[in-house]
Amino acid sequence: MTSGIPNIDDKVLQYESFINDVLKRDLQKVLEQRDGVYEKIAEYLQLKNTIKSIQETDSKELKTDVDLGCNFYVQAHVPDTSKIFVAVGYGFFVELTLSEALTFIEKKTSQLTE
């Protein structure tokens, strides 16, 4: 009967090692990916709100602050707000009308939430 006890202890140590070395590392990677997806969704929703506020005010031009990095802002003047550039991935931007951008945002956020 005592011959089975060390075998069980060895198995428990193997499982603990597997959990600590493999599963926790994999879980951390998945959580980081999830956080990245949530950040992208938040950015798209912020863009959606900005587009809607531009449409509601019906302004043809816009003054705004642009972050150049490291919280360094400059003022920008947008003479025509009827079209915007939207980042579509891999460093590419597409010029879209406001309604096209809203459609793109809806599709992209639904794709990210799947």
Secondary structure by P-SEA (a helix, b strand, c coil): caaaaaaaaaaaaaaaaaaaccaaaaaaaaaaaaaaaaaaaaaaaaaaaaaaaaaaaccccbbbbbcccccbbbbbbbccccbbbbbccccbbbbbcaaaaaaaaaaaaaaaac
